Amino acid sequence: LSRGAAHCTFVDLSEDCCSAVERNVKWCDFAGKEQIVCGEAIQVLNEPFAAGIPELQTYQLVTLCPPYEEIVYGDLIEAVANSPVVTDDTVVLIEYPVELGCL
């Protein structure tokens, strides 16, 4: 949002993180440009409309920073690749630590 995005959907499993995002959005005067979804990212990617994301909503950019050792990256990649909110033109960035080796 600080770089000019019209809208951002934040997804996090932690209620504390979702609350922090909500406070920061208000503090930075971006209220109304955000959607905050407290939920598991793979589930939200698989069923975005059940998570409150509007039907036909797609994203130009998806960034994923999962808890490194608590996720199966193959499942995450499959979810993002097959998500109805991701198009052929969506840029997807998945943070992955080099310490875990190759996928």
N, CA and C atoms as a LAMMPS dump frame, in Angstrom:
ITEM: TIMESTEP
0
ITEM: NUMBER OF ATOMS
309
ITEM: BOX BOUNDS ff ff ff
-5.0000000000000000e+02 5.0000000000000000e+02
-5.0000000000000000e+02 5.0000000000000000e+02
-5.0000000000000000e+02 5.0000000000000000e+02
ITEM: ATOMS id mol type element x y z
1 1 1 N 0.816 -1.191 0
2 1 2 C 0 0 0
3 1 3 C 0.856 1.25 0
4 2 1 N 1.971 1.191 0.711
5 2 2 C 2.844 2.366 0.756
6 2 3 C 3.516 2.626 -0.584
7 3 1 N 3.48 1.659 -1.495
8 3 2 C 4.071 1.814 -2.824
9 3 3 C 3.029 2.091 -3.896
10 4 1 N 1.773 2.351 -3.457
11 4 2 C 0.744 2.76 -4.398
12 4 3 C -0.28 1.722 -4.782
13 5 1 N -0.253 0.553 -4.157
14 5 2 C -1.265 -0.46 -4.475
15 5 3 C -2.649 0.056 -4.1
16 6 1 N -3.622 -0.283 -4.906
17 6 2 C -4.992 0.154 -4.647
18 6 3 C -5.637 -0.653 -3.53
19 7 1 N -5.192 -1.9 -3.349
20 7 2 C -5.803 -2.796 -2.367
21 7 3 C -4.799 -3.864 -1.972
22 8 1 N -4.94 -4.369 -0.746
23 8 2 C -4.103 -5.472 -0.284
24 8 3 C -4.939 -6.374 0.618
25 9 1 N -4.834 -7.676 0.396
26 9 2 C -5.45 -8.65 1.286
27 9 3 C -4.339 -9.296 2.091
28 10 1 N -4.443 -9.193 3.402
29 10 2 C -3.473 -9.797 4.31
30 10 3 C -4.075 -11.074 4.868
31 11 1 N -3.295 -12.159 4.848
32 11 2 C -3.758 -13.428 5.396
33 11 3 C -2.734 -13.907 6.404
34 12 1 N -3.19 -14.209 7.611
35 12 2 C -2.301 -14.744 8.643
36 12 3 C -3.119 -15.618 9.571
37 13 1 N -2.517 -16.676 10.053
38 13 2 C -3.186 -17.594 10.968
39 13 3 C -3.262 -17.02 12.378
40 14 1 N -2.324 -16.171 12.728
41 14 2 C -2.23 -15.633 14.082
42 14 3 C -3.181 -14.455 14.289
43 15 1 N -4.031 -14.564 15.3
44 15 2 C -4.921 -13.454 15.655
45 15 3 C -4.106 -12.219 16.037
46 16 1 N -2.981 -12.429 16.745
47 16 2 C -2.126 -11.302 17.132
48 16 3 C -1.575 -10.578 15.908
49 17 1 N -1.139 -11.338 14.909
50 17 2 C -0.616 -10.719 13.681
51 17 3 C -1.715 -9.984 12.932
52 18 1 N -2.899 -10.569 12.868
53 18 2 C -4.019 -9.898 12.191
54 18 3 C -4.373 -8.595 12.903
55 19 1 N -4.341 -8.611 14.228
56 19 2 C -4.613 -7.393 14.998
57 19 3 C -3.541 -6.338 14.756
58 20 1 N -2.281 -6.777 14.674
59 20 2 C -1.184 -5.834 14.405
60 20 3 C -1.342 -5.208 13.02
61 21 1 N -1.733 -6.001 12.039
62 21 2 C -1.954 -5.466 10.693
63 21 3 C -3.081 -4.442 10.727
64 22 1 N -4.146 -4.76 11.421
65 22 2 C -5.275 -3.833 11.513
66 22 3 C -4.848 -2.498 12.137
67 23 1 N -4.077 -2.562 13.208
68 23 2 C -3.583 -1.334 13.848
69 23 3 C -2.669 -0.556 12.908
70 24 1 N -1.782 -1.244 12.224
71 24 2 C -0.831 -0.579 11.327
72 24 3 C -1.518 0.054 10.127
73 25 1 N -2.522 -0.61 9.59
74 25 2 C -3.265 -0.057 8.455
75 25 3 C -3.92 1.257 8.862
76 26 1 N -4.52 1.278 10.042
77 26 2 C -5.155 2.507 10.529
78 26 3 C -4.103 3.579 10.788
79 27 1 N -3.023 3.196 11.431
80 27 2 C -1.962 4.146 11.775
81 27 3 C -1.349 4.775 10.519
82 28 1 N -1.225 3.978 9.453
83 28 2 C -0.638 4.47 8.205
84 28 3 C -1.674 5.139 7.302
85 29 1 N -2.907 5.237 7.766
86 29 2 C -3.988 5.884 7.029
87 29 3 C -4.32 5.166 5.712
88 30 1 N -4.31 3.822 5.748
89 30 2 C -4.679 3.017 4.585
90 30 3 C -6.022 2.325 4.775
91 31 1 N -6.769 2.717 5.795
92 31 2 C -8.055 2.079 6.064
93 31 3 C -8.942 2.148 4.828
94 32 1 N -9.608 1.032 4.539
95 32 2 C -10.478 0.949 3.38
96 32 3 C -9.792 0.362 2.153
97 33 1 N -8.469 0.249 2.209
98 33 2 C -7.722 -0.326 1.089
99 33 3 C -7.288 -1.76 1.386
100 34 1 N -7.69 -2.264 2.542
101 34 2 C -7.205 -3.562 2.985
102 34 3 C -8.341 -4.531 3.252
103 35 1 N -7.995 -5.8 3.212
104 35 2 C -8.854 -6.859 3.731
105 35 3 C -7.942 -7.732 4.572
106 36 1 N -8.362 -8.024 5.778
107 36 2 C -7.564 -8.847 6.679
108 36 3 C -8.317 -10.151 6.894
109 37 1 N -7.655 -11.258 6.569
110 37 2 C -8.248 -12.581 6.723
111 37 3 C -7.408 -13.357 7.722
112 38 1 N -8.01 -13.713 8.848
113 38 2 C -7.324 -14.575 9.81
114 38 3 C -7.646 -16.013 9.424
115 39 1 N -6.657 -16.697 8.89
116 39 2 C -6.865 -18.058 8.444
117 39 3 C -5.584 -18.654 7.92
118 40 1 N -5.633 -19.922 7.63
119 40 2 C -4.487 -20.663 7.129
120 40 3 C -4.366 -20.405 5.632
121 41 1 N -3.201 -20.017 5.175
122 41 2 C -2.999 -19.555 3.8
123 41 3 C -3.411 -20.59 2.753
124 42 1 N -3.056 -21.836 2.951
125 42 2 C -3.404 -22.861 1.963
126 42 3 C -4.919 -22.987 1.847
127 43 1 N -5.614 -22.964 2.967
128 43 2 C -7.065 -23.049 2.94
129 43 3 C -7.676 -21.829 2.255
130 44 1 N -7.139 -20.649 2.531
131 44 2 C -7.646 -19.427 1.897
132 44 3 C -7.385 -19.463 0.394
133 45 1 N -6.224 -19.945 -0.024
134 45 2 C -5.94 -20.07 -1.451
135 45 3 C -6.882 -21.071 -2.12
136 46 1 N -7.165 -22.176 -1.426
137 46 2 C -8.042 -23.203 -1.99
138 46 3 C -9.503 -22.775 -2.025
139 47 1 N -9.939 -22.039 -0.986
140 47 2 C -11.341 -21.636 -0.877
141 47 3 C -11.433 -20.151 -0.519
142 48 1 N -10.982 -19.274 -1.419
143 48 2 C -10.936 -17.856 -1.076
144 48 3 C -12.302 -17.243 -0.799
145 49 1 N -13.324 -17.69 -1.471
146 49 2 C -14.632 -17.088 -1.309
147 49 3 C -15.223 -17.448 0.055
148 50 1 N -14.913 -18.646 0.558
149 50 2 C -15.351 -19.037 1.903
150 50 3 C -14.655 -18.197 2.97
151 51 1 N -13.481 -17.656 2.64
152 51 2 C -12.72 -16.819 3.576
153 51 3 C -13.136 -15.35 3.494
154 52 1 N -14.101 -15.044 2.636
155 52 2 C -14.585 -13.674 2.53
156 52 3 C -13.988 -12.861 1.404
157 53 1 N -13.177 -13.481 0.581
158 53 2 C -12.624 -12.785 -0.579
159 53 3 C -13.707 -12.777 -1.668
160 54 1 N -14.001 -11.627 -2.237
161 54 2 C -15.1 -11.538 -3.212
162 54 3 C -14.894 -12.466 -4.413
163 55 1 N -16.009 -13.027 -4.879
164 55 2 C -15.948 -13.849 -6.089
165 55 3 C -15.416 -13.008 -7.239
166 56 1 N -14.682 -13.641 -8.109
167 56 2 C -14.039 -13.033 -9.277
168 56 3 C -12.854 -12.144 -8.908
169 57 1 N -12.52 -12.021 -7.618
170 57 2 C -11.333 -11.27 -7.199
171 57 3 C -10.094 -12.034 -7.636
172 58 1 N -9.178 -11.353 -8.286
173 58 2 C -7.876 -11.938 -8.607
174 58 3 C -6.808 -10.966 -8.158
175 59 1 N -5.581 -11.446 -8.092
176 59 2 C -4.474 -10.633 -7.605
177 59 3 C -3.366 -10.544 -8.638
178 60 1 N -2.732 -9.378 -8.69
179 60 2 C -1.579 -9.185 -9.568
180 60 3 C -0.304 -9.692 -8.901
181 61 1 N -0.276 -9.655 -7.568
182 61 2 C 0.901 -10.047 -6.805
183 61 3 C 0.476 -10.841 -5.58
184 62 1 N 1.11 -11.991 -5.369
185 62 2 C 0.881 -12.806 -4.181
186 62 3 C 2.245 -13.07 -3.558
187 63 1 N 2.412 -12.653 -2.304
188 63 2 C 3.652 -12.954 -1.587
189 63 3 C 3.316 -13.88 -0.43
190 64 1 N 4.128 -14.903 -0.268
191 64 2 C 3.914 -15.899 0.777
192 64 3 C 5.181 -16.046 1.603
193 65 1 N 5.04 -15.865 2.896
194 65 2 C 6.16 -16.007 3.835
195 65 3 C 5.723 -16.975 4.923
196 66 1 N 5.727 -18.26 4.624
197 66 2 C 5.195 -19.245 5.566
198 66 3 C 6.158 -19.516 6.723
199 67 1 N 5.638 -20.14 7.791
200 67 2 C 6.529 -20.601 8.859
201 67 3 C 7.391 -21.741 8.294
202 68 1 N 8.657 -21.448 8.094
203 68 2 C 9.553 -22.278 7.287
204 68 3 C 9.482 -23.78 7.532
205 69 1 N 9.557 -24.202 8.768
206 69 2 C 9.639 -25.632 9.039
207 69 3 C 8.292 -26.235 9.395
208 70 1 N 7.229 -25.45 9.291
209 70 2 C 5.91 -25.934 9.671
210 70 3 C 4.994 -26.13 8.477
211 71 1 N 5.538 -26.058 7.288
212 71 2 C 4.691 -26.127 6.095
213 71 3 C 5.294 -27.102 5.089
214 72 1 N 4.435 -27.747 4.332
215 72 2 C 4.873 -28.58 3.221
216 72 3 C 4.813 -27.684 1.987
217 73 1 N 5.98 -27.318 1.484
218 73 2 C 6.039 -26.357 0.388
219 73 3 C 5.339 -26.864 -0.872
220 74 1 N 5.359 -28.157 -1.105
221 74 2 C 4.655 -28.71 -2.258
222 74 3 C 3.162 -28.423 -2.18
223 75 1 N 2.591 -28.532 -0.977
224 75 2 C 1.171 -28.237 -0.788
225 75 3 C 0.888 -26.756 -1.027
226 76 1 N 1.793 -25.9 -0.548
227 76 2 C 1.63 -24.455 -0.736
228 76 3 C 1.701 -24.092 -2.223
229 77 1 N 2.667 -24.644 -2.918
230 77 2 C 2.825 -24.367 -4.35
231 77 3 C 1.609 -24.864 -5.132
232 78 1 N 1.125 -26.043 -4.785
233 78 2 C -0.068 -26.572 -5.453
234 78 3 C -1.281 -25.675 -5.2
235 79 1 N -1.426 -25.205 -3.961
236 79 2 C -2.573 -24.344 -3.625
237 79 3 C -2.52 -23.03 -4.391
238 80 1 N -1.356 -22.408 -4.454
239 80 2 C -1.264 -21.125 -5.151
240 80 3 C -1.41 -21.321 -6.66
241 81 1 N -0.878 -22.4 -7.186
242 81 2 C -0.963 -22.651 -8.624
243 81 3 C -2.393 -22.922 -9.085
244 82 1 N -3.207 -23.478 -8.201
245 82 2 C -4.577 -23.85 -8.564
246 82 3 C -5.639 -22.917 -7.982
247 83 1 N -5.221 -21.856 -7.33
248 83 2 C -6.166 -20.954 -6.683
249 83 3 C -6.937 -20.125 -7.71
250 84 1 N -8.229 -19.945 -7.488
251 84 2 C -9.009 -19.114 -8.408
252 84 3 C -8.663 -17.627 -8.341
253 85 1 N -7.891 -17.212 -7.337
254 85 2 C -7.507 -15.792 -7.249
255 85 3 C -6.188 -15.508 -7.96
256 86 1 N -5.551 -16.547 -8.482
257 86 2 C -4.269 -16.423 -9.18
258 86 3 C -4.508 -16.641 -10.671
259 87 1 N -4.006 -15.715 -11.486
260 87 2 C -4.16 -15.822 -12.938
261 87 3 C -2.805 -16.128 -13.579
262 88 1 N -2.801 -16.29 -14.881
263 88 2 C -1.546 -16.516 -15.606
264 88 3 C -0.602 -15.325 -15.48
265 89 1 N -1.142 -14.156 -15.221
266 89 2 C -0.33 -12.941 -15.122
267 89 3 C 0.047 -12.571 -13.682
268 90 1 N -0.395 -13.339 -12.707
269 90 2 C -0.078 -13.055 -11.311
270 90 3 C 1.393 -13.369 -11.038
271 91 1 N 2.062 -12.446 -10.366
272 91 2 C 3.429 -12.682 -9.911
273 91 3 C 3.335 -13.299 -8.522
274 92 1 N 3.985 -14.451 -8.328
275 92 2 C 3.956 -15.15 -7.045
276 92 3 C 5.369 -15.203 -6.487
277 93 1 N 5.505 -14.762 -5.248
278 93 2 C 6.789 -14.802 -4.556
279 93 3 C 6.617 -15.645 -3.303
280 94 1 N 7.402 -16.712 -3.187
281 94 2 C 7.35 -17.569 -2.003
282 94 3 C 8.715 -17.497 -1.331
283 95 1 N 8.715 -17.025 -0.093
284 95 2 C 9.958 -16.96 0.665
285 95 3 C 10.314 -18.366 1.136
286 96 1 N 11.578 -18.75 0.915
287 96 2 C 12.037 -20.096 1.239
288 96 3 C 13.472 -20.011 1.746
289 97 1 N 13.747 -20.534 2.927
290 97 2 C 15.09 -20.426 3.482
291 97 3 C 16.077 -21.401 2.848
292 98 1 N 17.236 -20.921 2.526
293 98 2 C 18.273 -21.751 1.916
294 98 3 C 18.674 -22.902 2.85
295 99 1 N 18.508 -22.71 4.141
296 99 2 C 18.882 -23.751 5.118
297 99 3 C 18.074 -25.04 4.969
298 100 1 N 16.907 -24.961 4.357
299 100 2 C 16.085 -26.152 4.163
300 100 3 C 16.48 -26.95 2.925
301 101 1 N 17.407 -26.448 2.136
302 101 2 C 17.837 -27.139 0.93
303 101 3 C 16.891 -26.925 -0.223
304 102 1 N 16.967 -27.8 -1.216
305 102 2 C 16.143 -27.67 -2.422
306 102 3 C 14.75 -28.192 -2.196
307 103 1 N 13.819 -27.649 -2.975
308 103 2 C 12.441 -28.152 -2.92
309 103 3 C 12.325 -29.504 -3.547
